[in-house]
C-alpha cells in the first residue's frame, strides 16, 4: 500500500486517541481509537496515545492499565511516546503514552503567552479565555460545515475558563495545547465532542495557527436506539475479553459501526480495511450495536481461523479459568482443542468443551449416584472390559467396540453413549464422543470408568 500524503499541506497525518483514565474503556472509545489507528495506517501517518489525566483525584495506574491493555488486545499499537524504561515483559520495547500530568510546564507557558497578549485574563483566581463573539464555522470531514454561534447562556458570559482557581487546567485548554505541540493534523472523535469544537478552533487561532482538520464520527447506540452508556451490557471492552471474543472479530465489527466497505461486505481482514478506510467514507448516521451480529461474526472468525491462532486463543481462555496446559504434551493439547473448533463460537466456551482433557478427575454436573445407578454401572463395566481388550484406541475402533457391546446387551445405543460421555467428561454435551475418547487415551478413559464403577 502506498501511503497517502496530505495534499493541502504536504504534511503526513498525525492523529491521536486521548482517553481519560476512568478504569473503563467504553466500546465507543475503542471504536474512536480504531478509526484513528486505521487512518494513520491508511495514510502512512502516526498514531499517538495521550492519557488525559489532569484530574489527579481520579487517576490510578490500574485505570491507565485498562486502556493500555485494551488497545494491546485489539492490536492498536501506538507509534511514539516517551520511553517507559521497561525492558522485559509483554510490552518490551514499547514506548509509553503521553500523560497530560507530565506536561504542566507546557500549559503554563502557553497560558502565559495568552495573558501577555491580553487574550486571557485572571478573574476570581481563575484564568479565562477571551472568546470571540462572532460565529465560528467548523469544516468537518464527516458532518460537513457546521456554524456555531454563541448560545443565549454563552452570550451572558462567553469567556470560558482555561485554568481553575485551584491551578488545574481544564479539558478544552490542555486538549488544544497538546494537539498543537504534537502537530496533530486530524482530530477524529465522537460527535458528542462537536459542541466543544468552536472553543478549540478559537484557541488555535489565538495561538496564531489554523486548527487541525476535524472528523466527528457518529455515536454508537444500543439496538433500541438509546445512547449506549457505561452501565449498558456490552459497553465495556473488558466484557469481550472476558467472554472470549477473538480480538480480530471485535475489530472487524467495530469497523462496521459508522463505516462501510462497498458491496455490503462484512467480514474483512484488517489489512484490507486499512487499504479501504478513509474519512469521507464514514457514515453520517449513528450506529446501532447489535451483539447478535458480533456473536455471529466471531463464530465465523473461529470457524475460519488459522490453527495456530486458534490454539493460542484457546490456551489463553483455559489459562483464564486456571488451567495450565503447559503440563501436557503439545500434540495432546492440539488434538484436544481440535475436537472443539467446530463447536465453539466464543473462546469462553472452550471450558465446556475442553476442560476435562486437562483435569486428573472430572467434575460432575449432577449427582454421580443418581447419574450412575447399578444398571448403568453394569453396562459401563462391560464396556470397560471391551475398551481394555480393544486392539486399538482410535475413534473408528472405539465406535465399533461400543456398538458391539450395545448389540450384545440388547439395548439402545443412547443407554451407553450418554453414561460413557458423562464418565469421561462430566457433562452431557461436548465434542464427538469417539474423538474425545481417542484423545483422552486408553489409560485416562479406563481410569474415569473405574471411578464411576466404584460409586
C-alpha positions as CSV (number, residue, x, y, z in Angstrom):
1,X,0.0,0.0,0.0
2,X,1.3,3.4,-0.9
3,X,0.9,5.9,1.9
4,X,-1.5,8.8,1.2
5,X,0.0,12.2,1.9
6,X,-2.0,15.3,2.9
7,X,-2.1,17.2,-0.4
8,X,-3.1,20.5,1.1
9,X,-0.1,20.9,3.4
10,X,2.3,18.3,2.3
11,X,2.4,17.0,5.9
12,X,2.0,13.4,6.9
13,X,-1.0,12.5,9.0
14,X,-0.7,12.7,12.8
15,X,-3.7,11.5,14.8
16,X,-4.3,10.7,18.4
17,X,-6.5,8.9,20.8
18,X,-6.9,10.8,24.1
19,X,-8.9,9.0,26.7
20,X,-9.3,9.8,30.4
21,X,-8.3,7.0,32.8
22,X,-11.6,6.1,34.4
23,X,-10.9,2.4,34.9
24,X,-13.2,1.7,32.0
25,X,-12.7,1.6,28.2
26,X,-16.0,2.2,26.5
27,X,-16.7,0.4,23.3
28,X,-17.2,3.8,21.7
29,X,-13.8,4.9,22.8
30,X,-12.3,1.7,21.4
31,X,-14.0,2.5,18.1
32,X,-12.6,6.0,18.2
33,X,-9.1,4.6,18.8
34,X,-9.6,2.2,15.9
35,X,-10.7,4.8,13.4
36,X,-7.7,7.0,14.3
37,X,-5.3,4.0,14.0
38,X,-6.9,2.9,10.7
39,X,-6.5,6.4,9.2
40,X,-2.8,6.6,10.4
41,X,-2.1,3.2,8.8
42,X,-4.0,4.0,5.6
43,X,-2.0,7.2,5.1
44,X,1.3,6.0,6.4
45,X,0.9,8.5,9.3
46,X,1.5,8.4,13.0
47,X,-0.9,7.3,15.7
48,X,-0.4,8.8,19.2
49,X,-1.8,7.7,22.5
50,X,-2.3,10.5,25.0
51,X,-3.7,10.0,28.5
52,X,-5.8,12.9,29.7
53,X,-5.0,12.6,33.4
54,X,-5.1,16.1,34.7
55,X,-7.8,15.1,37.2
56,X,-5.5,13.8,39.9
57,X,-8.3,12.6,42.2
58,X,-9.5,10.1,39.6
59,X,-6.1,8.8,38.3
60,X,-4.7,5.4,39.2
61,X,-2.2,3.1,37.4
62,X,-4.9,0.5,37.3
63,X,-7.2,2.8,35.4
64,X,-4.4,3.6,32.9
65,X,-3.7,-0.2,32.5
66,X,-7.3,-0.8,31.5
67,X,-6.8,1.5,28.5
68,X,-3.3,0.2,27.6
69,X,-4.3,-3.5,27.9
70,X,-7.5,-2.9,25.9
71,X,-5.6,-1.3,23.0
72,X,-3.0,-4.0,23.0
73,X,-5.7,-6.7,23.0
74,X,-7.2,-5.0,19.9
75,X,-3.8,-4.8,18.3
76,X,-3.9,-0.9,18.1
77,X,-0.3,-0.2,18.9
78,X,0.7,3.5,19.1
79,X,3.7,4.9,17.3
80,X,5.5,7.3,19.6
81,X,5.8,8.4,23.2
82,X,8.4,8.6,26.0
83,X,10.5,5.6,26.8
84,X,9.0,3.7,29.7
85,X,12.2,2.1,30.9
86,X,10.6,-1.3,30.8
87,X,13.0,-3.8,29.4
88,X,11.1,-7.1,29.9
89,X,7.6,-8.5,29.8
90,X,4.8,-8.4,27.1
91,X,5.4,-4.7,26.4
92,X,9.2,-5.0,25.8
93,X,10.4,-2.2,23.6
94,X,7.1,-0.3,23.7
95,X,7.1,3.4,24.3
96,X,4.7,4.7,26.9
97,X,1.8,7.0,26.1
98,X,2.0,10.8,26.7
99,X,0.5,11.8,30.0
100,X,-1.0,15.3,30.4
101,X,0.0,15.3,34.1
102,X,3.6,15.3,33.0
103,X,3.2,18.3,30.7
104,X,2.2,21.1,33.1
105,X,5.1,23.3,32.2
106,X,3.8,23.3,28.6
107,X,0.3,24.5,29.7
108,X,1.8,27.2,32.0
109,X,4.0,28.5,29.2
110,X,1.0,28.6,26.8
111,X,-1.3,30.4,29.2
112,X,1.3,33.0,29.9
113,X,1.6,33.7,26.2
114,X,-2.2,34.3,26.1
115,X,-2.1,36.5,29.1
116,X,0.8,38.5,27.6
117,X,-1.3,39.2,24.5
118,X,-4.5,40.0,26.6
119,X,-6.2,37.0,25.0
120,X,-6.8,35.7,28.5
121,X,-7.2,37.3,31.9
122,X,-7.5,36.4,35.6
123,X,-10.9,36.5,37.3
124,X,-11.7,35.3,40.8
125,X,-8.4,33.3,40.9
126,X,-9.1,31.5,37.6
127,X,-7.8,32.3,34.2
128,X,-10.4,32.9,31.4
129,X,-10.0,33.0,27.7
130,X,-11.5,35.9,25.7
131,X,-13.8,34.1,23.5
132,X,-14.8,35.6,20.1
133,X,-18.3,36.8,19.9
134,X,-18.6,36.0,16.2
135,X,-20.0,32.7,14.9
136,X,-17.3,30.1,14.1
137,X,-17.6,27.9,11.1
138,X,-16.2,24.3,11.6
139,X,-15.4,22.5,8.4
140,X,-15.9,18.8,9.3
141,X,-14.8,15.9,7.1
142,X,-17.8,13.8,8.2
143,X,-20.5,16.2,9.4
144,X,-19.9,18.9,6.8
145,X,-19.6,22.6,7.5
146,X,-21.1,23.5,10.9
147,X,-21.6,27.1,12.0
148,X,-21.5,27.5,15.8
149,X,-23.0,30.7,17.3
150,X,-23.0,31.6,21.0
151,X,-25.9,30.2,22.9
152,X,-28.1,32.6,24.9
153,X,-26.3,31.5,28.1
154,X,-22.9,32.0,26.5
155,X,-23.9,35.5,25.3
156,X,-24.1,36.5,29.0
157,X,-20.7,35.0,29.7
158,X,-18.9,33.9,26.5
159,X,-15.4,33.7,28.1
160,X,-14.5,30.3,29.4
161,X,-12.0,29.0,32.0
162,X,-8.6,27.8,31.0
163,X,-7.1,27.3,34.5
164,X,-9.3,26.8,37.5
165,X,-8.7,28.7,40.7
166,X,-7.0,25.6,42.2
167,X,-4.5,25.7,39.4
168,X,-5.9,22.8,37.4
169,X,-6.1,23.3,33.6
170,X,-9.4,22.4,32.0
171,X,-10.0,19.9,29.2
172,X,-10.5,22.5,26.4
173,X,-7.2,24.1,27.1
174,X,-4.9,21.1,27.5
175,X,-6.6,19.4,24.6
176,X,-5.7,22.2,22.3
177,X,-2.2,22.8,23.7
178,X,-1.4,19.1,23.3
179,X,-2.8,18.9,19.8
180,X,-0.8,22.0,18.9
181,X,2.5,20.8,20.5
182,X,2.2,17.3,19.0
183,X,1.4,18.5,15.5
184,X,-1.9,16.8,15.2
185,X,-3.2,17.1,11.7
186,X,-6.6,15.4,12.1
187,X,-8.9,15.2,15.2
188,X,-11.1,12.1,14.8
189,X,-13.5,11.8,17.7
190,X,-17.1,11.2,18.7
191,X,-19.8,13.5,17.5
192,X,-20.6,14.4,21.2
193,X,-17.4,16.5,21.1
194,X,-18.7,18.7,18.3
195,X,-20.3,21.1,20.7
196,X,-16.8,21.8,22.2
197,X,-15.1,22.4,18.9
198,X,-15.8,26.1,18.4
199,X,-13.9,26.8,21.6
200,X,-11.0,24.7,20.4
201,X,-10.9,26.4,17.0
202,X,-10.9,29.8,18.8
203,X,-8.0,28.7,20.9
204,X,-5.9,27.5,18.0
205,X,-6.4,30.8,16.2
206,X,-5.5,32.7,19.4
207,X,-2.2,30.9,19.2
208,X,-1.8,32.0,15.6
209,X,-2.3,28.7,13.9
210,X,-5.0,27.0,11.9
211,X,-6.7,24.2,13.7
212,X,-6.4,20.6,12.6
213,X,-9.0,19.0,10.3
214,X,-11.9,17.7,12.3
215,X,-13.9,14.5,11.7
216,X,-16.7,13.8,14.2
217,X,-17.8,10.3,13.9
218,X,-21.3,9.0,14.7
219,X,-22.3,7.8,18.1
220,X,-22.8,4.2,19.0
221,X,-26.3,3.5,20.2
222,X,-28.0,0.4,21.7
223,X,-30.0,-1.7,19.4
224,X,-33.2,0.1,20.6
225,X,-31.7,3.5,19.5
226,X,-30.9,4.7,23.0
227,X,-27.4,6.1,23.7
228,X,-25.0,3.4,25.0
229,X,-23.9,4.3,28.5
230,X,-21.2,2.7,30.5
231,X,-23.9,0.8,32.5
232,X,-25.3,-0.9,29.5
233,X,-24.4,-4.5,28.8
234,X,-21.6,-4.8,26.4
235,X,-20.4,-1.1,26.8
236,X,-17.1,-2.1,28.3
237,X,-14.4,-3.6,26.1
238,X,-13.4,-5.8,29.1
239,X,-16.6,-7.7,28.5
240,X,-15.4,-9.0,25.2
241,X,-12.1,-10.0,26.6
242,X,-13.7,-12.0,29.4
243,X,-16.3,-13.6,27.3
244,X,-13.8,-15.0,24.9
245,X,-14.3,-13.0,21.7
246,X,-11.5,-13.0,19.2
247,X,-9.8,-9.6,19.0
248,X,-9.9,-9.6,15.2
249,X,-13.6,-10.2,15.2
250,X,-14.2,-7.3,17.6
251,X,-12.0,-5.1,15.5
252,X,-13.8,-6.1,12.3
253,X,-17.2,-5.4,13.9
254,X,-16.1,-2.0,15.3
255,X,-15.0,-1.1,11.7
256,X,-18.6,-1.6,10.6
257,X,-20.0,0.8,13.2
258,X,-20.0,4.0,11.2
259,X,-18.0,2.9,8.2
260,X,-18.9,0.5,5.4
261,X,-16.9,-1.0,2.6
262,X,-18.5,-1.4,-0.8
263,X,-20.6,-4.4,-1.9
264,X,-22.0,-4.7,1.7
265,X,-19.2,-6.9,2.8
266,X,-18.9,-7.6,6.5
267,X,-16.0,-10.0,7.1
268,X,-12.8,-8.3,6.1
269,X,-9.2,-8.9,7.1
270,X,-7.6,-5.8,8.8
271,X,-5.0,-5.4,6.1
272,X,-7.9,-4.9,3.6
273,X,-9.7,-2.5,5.9
274,X,-6.5,-0.4,6.1
275,X,-6.4,-0.2,2.3
276,X,-10.0,0.8,2.0
277,X,-10.6,3.1,5.1
278,X,-10.8,6.8,4.5
279,X,-12.6,9.6,6.4
280,X,-15.1,10.6,3.6
281,X,-16.5,7.0,3.8
282,X,-17.6,7.4,7.4
283,X,-21.3,7.3,7.6
284,X,-23.3,10.3,8.9
285,X,-26.0,8.4,10.8
286,X,-25.5,6.9,14.3
287,X,-24.5,3.2,14.5
288,X,-26.5,0.6,16.4
289,X,-24.6,-2.0,18.3
290,X,-26.0,-5.5,17.6
291,X,-24.4,-8.1,20.0
292,X,-26.0,-10.9,18.0
293,X,-24.3,-9.8,14.8
294,X,-21.0,-9.6,16.7
295,X,-21.6,-13.1,18.1
296,X,-22.2,-14.4,14.6
297,X,-19.2,-12.7,13.2
298,X,-17.0,-14.1,16.0
299,X,-18.2,-17.6,15.2
300,X,-17.2,-17.1,11.5
301,X,-13.7,-16.0,12.6
302,X,-13.3,-19.0,14.9
303,X,-14.5,-21.4,12.1
304,X,-12.1,-20.0,9.5
305,X,-9.2,-19.2,11.9
306,X,-5.7,-20.4,11.3
307,X,-4.9,-23.4,13.5
308,X,-2.1,-21.8,15.4
309,X,-4.1,-18.7,16.1
310,X,-7.0,-20.8,17.3
311,X,-4.7,-22.8,19.7
312,X,-3.2,-19.5,21.0
313,X,-6.6,-18.0,21.9
314,X,-8.0,-21.3,23.2
315,X,-5.0,-21.8,25.5
316,X,-5.4,-18.2,26.8
317,X,-9.1,-18.9,27.5
318,X,-8.2,-22.0,29.5
319,X,-5.5,-20.1,31.4
320,X,-8.1,-17.5,32.5
321,X,-10.0,-20.3,34.3
322,X,-6.9,-21.6,35.9
323,X,-6.0,-24.5,33.6
324,X,-2.2,-24.7,32.9
325,X,-1.8,-26.5,29.6
326,X,2.0,-26.4,29.9
327,X,1.8,-29.6,31.9
328,X,0.7,-31.5,28.8
329,X,2.4,-32.5,25.6
330,X,1.9,-30.1,22.7
331,X,0.4,-32.8,20.5
332,X,-2.1,-33.7,23.1
333,X,-3.1,-30.1,23.6
334,X,-3.6,-29.6,19.9
335,X,-5.6,-32.8,19.5
336,X,-7.8,-31.9,22.4
337,X,-8.5,-28.4,21.1
338,X,-9.1,-29.7,17.5
339,X,-12.2,-31.6,18.8
340,X,-13.8,-28.3,19.8
341,X,-13.0,-26.0,16.9
342,X,-16.3,-26.6,15.1
343,X,-18.3,-26.5,18.3
344,X,-17.5,-23.1,19.8
345,X,-18.4,-19.5,18.8
346,X,-16.7,-17.9,21.8
347,X,-13.5,-18.9,23.4
348,X,-15.2,-18.8,26.8
349,X,-17.0,-22.0,25.6
350,X,-13.7,-23.8,25.5
351,X,-14.2,-24.6,29.2
352,X,-17.4,-26.6,28.4
353,X,-15.8,-28.5,25.5
354,X,-12.2,-29.0,26.6
355,X,-11.5,-28.5,30.4
356,X,-11.9,-32.2,31.1
357,X,-8.9,-33.0,28.9
358,X,-6.7,-31.2,31.4
359,X,-8.0,-32.5,34.7
360,X,-7.0,-35.5,36.7
361,X,-10.6,-36.2,37.6
362,X,-13.8,-34.7,36.0
363,X,-16.3,-32.6,37.9
364,X,-19.8,-34.0,37.5
365,X,-22.6,-31.5,36.9
366,X,-25.2,-33.9,38.5
367,X,-25.1,-36.3,41.5
368,X,-22.9,-39.3,40.3
369,X,-25.0,-41.7,42.4
370,X,-28.1,-40.5,40.5
371,X,-26.4,-40.4,37.2
372,X,-24.8,-43.9,37.5
373,X,-27.4,-46.3,39.2
374,X,-26.5,-50.0,39.4
375,X,-27.9,-51.0,36.0
376,X,-25.9,-48.2,34.3
377,X,-22.7,-49.2,36.1
378,X,-23.2,-52.8,35.0
379,X,-23.3,-51.7,31.3
380,X,-20.3,-49.5,31.8
381,X,-18.4,-52.4,33.4
382,X,-19.0,-54.5,30.3
383,X,-17.9,-51.6,28.1
384,X,-14.8,-51.1,30.1
385,X,-13.8,-54.7,29.5
386,X,-14.3,-54.2,25.8
387,X,-12.3,-51.0,25.8
388,X,-9.5,-52.6,27.7
389,X,-9.3,-55.5,25.3
390,X,-9.6,-53.4,22.2
391,X,-6.6,-53.9,19.9
392,X,-6.6,-50.2,19.1
393,X,-7.9,-47.0,20.7
394,X,-8.8,-44.8,17.7
395,X,-12.2,-43.3,17.1
396,X,-13.3,-45.7,14.5
397,X,-12.3,-48.8,16.6
398,X,-14.0,-47.3,19.7
399,X,-17.2,-46.7,17.8
400,X,-17.3,-50.3,16.5
401,X,-16.5,-51.6,20.0
402,X,-19.3,-49.7,21.7
403,X,-21.8,-50.7,19.1
404,X,-20.9,-54.3,19.5
405,X,-21.5,-54.0,23.3
406,X,-24.8,-52.4,22.5
407,X,-25.9,-55.3,20.4
408,X,-24.6,-57.8,23.0
409,X,-26.6,-56.2,25.8
410,X,-29.7,-55.7,23.6
411,X,-30.1,-52.0,24.4
412,X,-30.4,-48.8,22.5
413,X,-27.0,-47.0,21.9
414,X,-28.1,-44.0,23.9
415,X,-28.2,-46.0,27.1
416,X,-24.4,-46.5,26.7
417,X,-23.3,-43.4,24.8
418,X,-24.7,-40.9,27.4
419,X,-23.2,-42.6,30.5
420,X,-19.8,-43.1,29.0
421,X,-19.7,-39.4,27.9
422,X,-20.7,-38.4,31.5
423,X,-18.0,-40.7,32.9
424,X,-15.3,-39.3,30.6
425,X,-16.2,-35.6,30.7
426,X,-18.6,-34.9,33.5
427,X,-21.1,-33.3,31.0
428,X,-23.9,-34.5,28.8
429,X,-22.6,-32.4,25.8
430,X,-19.2,-31.9,24.3
431,X,-17.0,-32.9,21.4
432,X,-17.7,-36.0,19.3
433,X,-17.7,-39.0,21.8
434,X,-15.3,-41.3,19.9
435,X,-12.9,-38.5,19.0
436,X,-12.7,-37.3,22.6
437,X,-12.1,-40.8,23.9
438,X,-9.3,-41.3,21.4
439,X,-7.7,-38.0,22.5
440,X,-8.0,-38.9,26.2
441,X,-6.4,-42.2,25.5
442,X,-6.9,-45.7,26.9
443,X,-5.4,-45.1,30.4
444,X,-7.4,-41.9,31.1
445,X,-10.7,-43.4,29.8
446,X,-10.3,-46.6,31.8
447,X,-9.4,-44.7,35.0
448,X,-12.5,-42.5,34.6
449,X,-14.7,-45.5,34.1
450,X,-13.2,-47.2,37.1
451,X,-14.1,-44.1,39.2
452,X,-17.8,-44.3,38.4
453,X,-17.8,-48.1,38.8
454,X,-16.8,-47.6,42.4
455,X,-19.8,-45.5,43.3
